[in-house]
Amino acid sequence: MSTSTTAPRLRLLDGTRFIAALGILLYHYTARYPSQVEDFGWFSHVATYAALLVYSFFIISGFVILMTTWGRDLPSYVASRVGRLYPAYWAAVFIAGVIVLVLRPSFPGDPWRDIGWEDWAINFTMLQEAFGAENLDGVYWTLYMELKFYLLIGVFLLIGITRERVLAFALLWPLIAAWAKSTDNALLVELLMPNQAPLFAFGMVLYLIHRDRGFRVDTALALGMNVAFIIYRSADAYTPFMDRTDEITPHTGIVTAVLLVTAFAMWAFSCTRLQHVRWGWLTTAGALTYPLYLVHERLGWYVIETLRDHGWAAWPAVGGAAVVVAIAAVALYRWVDKPFSGHFRRVIERQLRREVAPHPKGA
């Protein structure tokens, strides 16, 4: 059985995840397409930087996954990740498929007009990008990044997680990933995620600082190096990622500043006295983050386009979409995520332990 202990929740990290999801929702509803810039004007130029909040998910994952994995064995780890990710995801993929393939609304720019039933099917695996298939919902790309990070942590479990190995990994991973990108090594780029590596690694180092109850020379060095990598990627990757429309030109300096403020907040919320904040509503908000993130884009756009077709103005349509996706997120959490995730995890863990258990001779 697992030997892990239950770590206290860092509730401000829960709240940060929820705020990030709301920011990404606002970006998708007001700044993603030229028609939105026409509707929202200057606000779109501000809201476009909310897209950067998606990167806070990777920092938090680096911290939280390492924290919850430390001391666990592989069956417990795999079961916890599968049980956490898939039930709500399957429900969200079903909803997105109904919208895109059955209702077939006219989205801004019609980015999903070529999606077919086969794309819907492969999306249920969460591995569609590995097969070159389209994401049924734009946010799914981040889940694929998370899966690859989980794979790397799973390898860590097989080797054995120690402080020294985590520190070495957090220093070397972004460097090797950058080298892979510079040499156009497609396989290594796919596995090592050069653009996301410094963010995950930054979160991992934050956990070491949290665990050590303060900075040491080695963790300060590792944290500083990953901050340097993040700053470099601001111009190389993060700003181009945001450059989606001719009407909005993101400024690299602002992108860098937003990312640095985000990184500083992650440190403050996890490694200072702020980690002891115990506001219970933040945990509730954190629990709703994943279902909200999963359903907000496709369902929200459908609601917005429907309301606009019925004569609603831009801001009321956005408000209506926000209400609908909030209700959907609560329903997804209450009737899918909460009842099925734990059960799914226990079933998978029992099966994995049965598979790895030594078999009697002659069996």
C-alpha positions as CSV (number, residue, x, y, z in Angstrom):
1,M,0.0,0.0,0.0
2,S,1.0,3.6,-0.4
3,T,3.1,5.1,2.3
4,S,2.3,8.7,1.5
5,T,1.0,11.0,4.1
6,T,-1.8,13.6,3.7
7,A,-0.2,17.0,3.1
8,P,-2.1,20.1,4.3
9,R,-3.9,21.9,1.5
10,L,-2.4,25.1,0.3
11,R,-5.6,26.9,-0.2
12,L,-4.3,29.9,-1.9
13,L,-3.0,27.7,-4.7
14,D,-6.5,26.3,-5.0
15,G,-7.7,29.9,-5.3
16,T,-5.0,30.7,-7.8
17,R,-6.1,27.8,-10.0
18,F,-9.7,29.1,-10.0
19,I,-8.7,32.7,-10.8
20,A,-6.5,31.4,-13.6
21,A,-9.5,29.5,-15.0
22,L,-11.7,32.6,-14.8
23,G,-9.0,34.6,-16.6
24,I,-8.7,32.1,-19.4
25,L,-12.5,32.1,-19.7
26,L,-12.4,35.9,-20.0
27,Y,-9.7,35.7,-22.7
28,H,-11.6,33.1,-24.7
29,Y,-14.8,35.1,-24.6
30,T,-13.4,38.6,-25.3
31,A,-9.9,38.5,-26.9
32,R,-9.4,35.3,-28.9
33,Y,-10.8,36.3,-32.3
34,P,-11.0,39.5,-34.4
35,S,-14.8,39.7,-34.1
36,Q,-14.3,39.8,-30.3
37,V,-11.9,42.7,-30.6
38,E,-14.5,44.6,-32.6
39,D,-17.0,44.0,-29.8
40,F,-14.9,44.7,-26.8
41,G,-12.3,47.2,-28.1
42,W,-9.6,48.2,-25.6
43,F,-10.7,45.5,-23.1
44,S,-9.6,42.8,-25.6
45,H,-6.1,44.2,-25.5
46,V,-6.0,43.9,-21.8
47,A,-7.8,40.5,-21.6
48,T,-5.4,38.9,-24.1
49,Y,-2.8,38.8,-21.3
50,A,-5.1,36.6,-19.2
51,A,-4.1,33.8,-21.6
52,L,-0.8,33.6,-19.8
53,L,-2.6,32.3,-16.7
54,V,-2.7,28.9,-18.3
55,Y,1.0,28.7,-17.5
56,S,0.3,29.0,-13.8
57,F,-1.3,25.5,-14.1
58,F,2.0,24.0,-15.1
59,I,3.8,25.7,-12.2
60,I,1.2,24.5,-9.7
61,S,1.3,21.0,-11.2
62,G,5.1,20.9,-10.8
63,F,4.6,21.7,-7.1
64,V,1.4,19.7,-6.3
65,I,2.2,16.5,-8.2
66,L,5.6,16.2,-6.6
67,M,4.1,16.9,-3.2
68,T,1.4,14.3,-3.5
69,T,3.7,11.7,-5.2
70,W,6.5,11.8,-2.6
71,G,6.4,8.5,-0.7
72,R,3.8,6.9,-3.0
73,D,4.3,3.8,-5.1
74,L,3.6,3.5,-8.8
75,P,0.1,1.8,-8.6
76,S,-1.2,4.5,-6.2
77,Y,0.3,7.3,-8.3
78,V,-1.1,6.0,-11.6
79,A,-4.5,5.4,-10.2
80,S,-4.7,8.8,-8.6
81,R,-3.8,10.6,-11.8
82,V,-6.2,8.5,-14.0
83,G,-9.0,8.8,-11.5
84,R,-8.5,12.6,-11.2
85,L,-8.3,13.4,-14.8
86,Y,-10.6,11.1,-16.8
87,P,-14.2,11.0,-15.5
88,A,-14.8,14.7,-15.8
89,Y,-12.8,14.8,-19.0
90,W,-15.0,12.1,-20.6
91,A,-18.1,14.0,-19.7
92,A,-16.6,17.2,-21.2
93,V,-15.6,15.5,-24.4
94,F,-19.1,14.1,-24.7
95,I,-20.6,17.6,-24.3
96,A,-18.1,19.1,-26.8
97,G,-18.8,16.4,-29.3
98,V,-22.5,17.0,-29.2
99,I,-21.9,20.7,-29.8
100,V,-19.4,20.4,-32.6
101,L,-20.8,17.4,-34.4
102,V,-24.5,17.4,-33.7
103,L,-25.5,21.0,-33.1
104,R,-22.7,22.3,-35.5
105,P,-22.9,26.0,-34.6
106,S,-20.9,28.6,-36.5
107,F,-18.0,29.5,-34.2
108,P,-15.8,32.5,-34.8
109,G,-13.6,31.6,-37.7
110,D,-15.1,28.1,-37.8
111,P,-11.9,26.5,-36.4
112,W,-13.6,23.1,-36.0
113,R,-15.4,22.7,-39.3
114,D,-13.1,19.8,-40.3
115,I,-13.6,17.7,-37.1
116,G,-15.2,14.4,-37.7
117,W,-16.6,11.5,-35.6
118,E,-13.2,9.8,-35.6
119,D,-11.7,12.9,-33.9
120,W,-14.4,12.7,-31.3
121,A,-13.6,9.1,-30.6
122,I,-9.8,9.6,-30.2
123,N,-10.4,12.6,-28.0
124,F,-11.7,10.3,-25.3
125,T,-8.2,9.0,-24.9
126,M,-6.7,12.4,-24.1
127,L,-3.9,11.3,-26.5
128,Q,-5.3,12.8,-29.7
129,E,-2.3,15.0,-30.3
130,A,0.0,12.0,-30.3
131,F,-2.1,10.7,-33.2
132,G,-2.2,14.0,-35.0
133,A,-5.9,14.4,-34.4
134,E,-7.6,17.7,-33.7
135,N,-8.5,18.7,-30.1
136,L,-12.3,18.8,-29.8
137,D,-11.8,21.7,-27.4
138,G,-8.8,24.1,-27.5
139,V,-7.9,23.7,-23.9
140,Y,-7.2,20.0,-24.2
141,W,-3.6,20.8,-25.4
142,T,-2.7,21.6,-21.8
143,L,-4.0,18.2,-20.6
144,Y,-1.6,16.5,-23.0
145,M,1.3,18.5,-21.6
146,E,0.2,17.4,-18.1
147,L,0.1,13.7,-19.2
148,K,3.6,13.9,-20.4
149,F,4.7,15.5,-17.1
150,Y,3.0,12.7,-15.2
151,L,4.9,10.2,-17.3
152,L,8.2,11.8,-16.3
153,I,7.2,11.7,-12.7
154,G,6.2,8.1,-13.1
155,V,9.7,7.3,-14.3
156,F,11.0,9.1,-11.2
157,L,8.9,6.8,-9.0
158,L,10.5,3.8,-10.6
159,I,14.0,5.2,-10.1
160,G,13.2,6.6,-6.6
161,I,12.3,10.2,-5.7
162,T,14.9,11.9,-3.6
163,R,15.7,15.6,-3.0
164,E,19.0,15.4,-4.9
165,R,17.4,13.7,-7.9
166,V,14.6,16.2,-8.1
167,L,17.0,19.1,-7.9
168,A,19.2,17.6,-10.6
169,F,16.2,17.0,-12.8
170,A,14.8,20.5,-12.3
171,L,18.2,21.9,-13.4
172,L,18.8,19.6,-16.3
173,W,15.3,19.1,-17.8
174,P,14.9,22.6,-19.2
175,L,18.5,22.6,-20.5
176,I,18.2,19.3,-22.3
177,A,14.7,20.3,-23.6
178,A,16.2,23.5,-25.0
179,W,19.0,21.5,-26.7
180,A,16.5,19.2,-28.2
181,K,14.6,22.1,-29.7
182,S,17.7,23.7,-31.1
183,T,18.6,20.4,-32.8
184,D,15.1,19.8,-34.1
185,N,15.0,16.4,-32.4
186,A,11.3,15.8,-32.8
187,L,11.0,12.9,-30.4
188,L,12.8,14.6,-27.6
189,V,10.9,17.8,-28.2
190,E,7.7,15.9,-27.9
191,L,8.7,14.2,-24.7
192,L,10.6,17.0,-23.0
193,M,8.3,20.0,-23.8
194,P,10.9,22.8,-24.1
195,N,8.3,25.6,-23.6
196,Q,6.6,24.1,-20.6
197,A,9.7,22.5,-18.9
198,P,10.9,25.6,-17.0
199,L,7.4,26.1,-15.6
200,F,7.0,22.5,-14.3
201,A,10.6,22.6,-13.1
202,F,10.0,25.9,-11.3
203,G,7.1,24.3,-9.5
204,M,9.1,21.3,-8.5
205,V,11.8,23.5,-7.0
206,L,9.2,25.5,-5.1
207,Y,8.1,22.2,-3.5
208,L,11.7,21.5,-2.4
209,I,11.8,25.0,-0.8
210,H,8.4,24.3,0.8
211,R,9.7,21.0,2.1
212,D,13.0,22.5,3.3
213,R,11.1,25.3,5.0
214,G,13.2,27.9,3.3
215,F,15.8,28.6,0.7
216,R,19.1,26.7,0.5
217,V,21.9,27.6,-1.9
218,D,21.1,24.8,-4.3
219,T,17.3,25.5,-4.4
220,A,18.0,29.2,-4.8
221,L,20.3,28.5,-7.8
222,A,17.8,26.1,-9.3
223,L,14.9,28.5,-8.9
224,G,16.9,31.4,-10.4
225,M,17.9,29.3,-13.4
226,N,14.4,28.4,-14.1
227,V,13.3,32.0,-13.8
228,A,15.9,32.8,-16.4
229,F,14.6,30.1,-18.7
230,I,11.0,31.5,-18.2
231,I,12.2,35.0,-19.1
232,Y,13.9,33.6,-22.2
233,R,10.9,31.7,-23.3
234,S,8.7,34.8,-22.9
235,A,10.1,36.1,-26.2
236,D,10.8,32.8,-27.8
237,A,7.5,31.0,-27.1
238,Y,5.0,32.6,-24.8
239,T,4.5,35.9,-26.7
240,P,4.2,34.1,-30.1
241,F,1.6,31.8,-28.5
242,M,-0.5,34.8,-27.6
243,D,-0.2,36.4,-31.1
244,R,-3.5,35.1,-32.4
245,T,-5.1,38.1,-34.2
246,D,-3.8,40.9,-36.3
247,E,-5.7,43.4,-34.1
248,I,-3.7,42.6,-31.0
249,T,0.0,42.6,-30.7
250,P,1.2,41.3,-27.3
251,H,4.2,43.1,-25.8
252,T,7.0,40.8,-24.7
253,G,7.8,43.0,-21.7
254,I,4.3,42.8,-20.4
255,V,4.3,39.0,-21.0
256,T,7.5,38.6,-19.1
257,A,6.2,40.8,-16.2
258,V,2.9,38.8,-16.0
259,L,4.8,35.6,-15.8
260,L,7.3,36.9,-13.2
261,V,4.4,38.2,-11.0
262,T,2.7,34.8,-11.4
263,A,5.9,33.0,-10.4
264,F,6.4,35.3,-7.4
265,A,2.8,34.7,-6.3
266,M,3.3,30.9,-6.5
267,W,6.3,31.2,-4.2
268,A,4.5,33.5,-1.8
269,F,1.5,31.2,-1.6
270,S,3.5,28.0,-1.1
271,C,6.6,29.0,0.8
272,T,5.7,31.9,3.1
273,R,3.2,32.4,5.9
274,L,0.5,32.7,3.3
275,Q,0.7,28.9,2.9
276,H,-1.2,28.7,6.2
277,V,-4.3,30.6,5.0
278,R,-7.3,28.3,5.7
279,W,-10.2,29.9,3.9
280,G,-12.4,26.9,3.2
281,W,-14.1,28.5,0.2
282,L,-10.8,28.5,-1.7
283,T,-10.8,24.7,-1.6
284,T,-14.4,24.7,-3.0
285,A,-13.2,27.1,-5.8
286,G,-10.2,24.8,-6.5
287,A,-12.5,21.8,-6.8
288,L,-14.6,23.5,-9.4
289,T,-11.6,24.7,-11.4
290,Y,-11.1,21.5,-13.5
291,P,-14.7,21.1,-14.6
292,L,-15.0,24.8,-15.3
293,Y,-11.8,24.7,-17.4
294,L,-13.0,21.7,-19.3
295,V,-16.4,23.0,-20.4
296,H,-16.0,26.8,-20.6
297,E,-14.6,27.2,-24.1
298,R,-16.8,25.1,-26.4
299,L,-20.0,25.4,-24.4
300,G,-19.4,29.1,-23.7
301,W,-18.9,29.9,-27.3
302,Y,-22.0,28.0,-28.2
303,V,-24.1,30.0,-25.7
304,I,-22.5,33.3,-26.8
305,E,-23.2,32.7,-30.5
306,T,-26.7,31.5,-29.8
307,L,-27.5,34.6,-27.6
308,R,-25.9,36.9,-30.2
309,D,-28.1,35.4,-32.9
310,H,-31.1,36.2,-30.8
311,G,-30.1,39.9,-30.5
312,W,-28.1,40.0,-27.3
313,A,-25.3,42.5,-27.0
314,A,-21.8,41.3,-26.5
315,W,-21.4,41.8,-22.7
316,P,-24.8,40.3,-21.8
317,A,-24.0,37.3,-24.0
318,V,-20.7,36.8,-22.2
319,G,-22.5,37.1,-18.9
320,G,-25.1,34.5,-20.0
321,A,-22.3,32.2,-21.1
322,A,-20.5,32.5,-17.8
323,V,-23.7,31.6,-15.9
324,V,-24.3,28.6,-18.1
325,V,-20.8,27.2,-17.8
326,A,-20.7,27.8,-14.1
327,I,-23.9,25.7,-13.7
328,A,-22.4,23.1,-16.0
329,A,-19.1,23.0,-14.0
330,V,-21.0,22.6,-10.7
331,A,-23.1,19.8,-12.2
332,L,-20.0,18.1,-13.6
333,Y,-18.3,18.3,-10.2
334,R,-21.3,17.1,-8.2
335,W,-22.6,14.3,-10.5
336,V,-19.4,13.1,-12.3
337,D,-16.1,14.2,-10.7
338,K,-17.0,13.8,-7.0
339,P,-18.9,10.4,-7.2
340,F,-16.8,8.7,-9.8
341,S,-13.2,9.9,-9.5
342,G,-12.5,8.3,-6.1
343,H,-14.3,5.0,-7.2
344,F,-12.4,4.9,-10.5
345,R,-9.1,5.5,-8.6
346,R,-9.8,2.6,-6.2
347,V,-10.7,0.2,-8.9
348,I,-7.6,1.0,-11.0
349,E,-5.3,0.8,-8.0
350,R,-6.8,-2.6,-7.0
351,Q,-6.3,-3.9,-10.5
352,L,-2.7,-2.6,-10.8
353,R,-1.8,-4.1,-7.5
354,R,-3.3,-7.4,-8.6
355,E,-1.2,-7.3,-11.8
356,V,2.1,-6.5,-10.0
357,A,1.6,-8.9,-7.1
358,P,3.8,-12.0,-7.2
359,H,2.0,-15.0,-8.5
360,P,2.2,-18.3,-6.7
361,K,4.5,-20.9,-8.3
362,G,2.6,-23.0,-10.8
363,A,-0.1,-20.4,-11.3
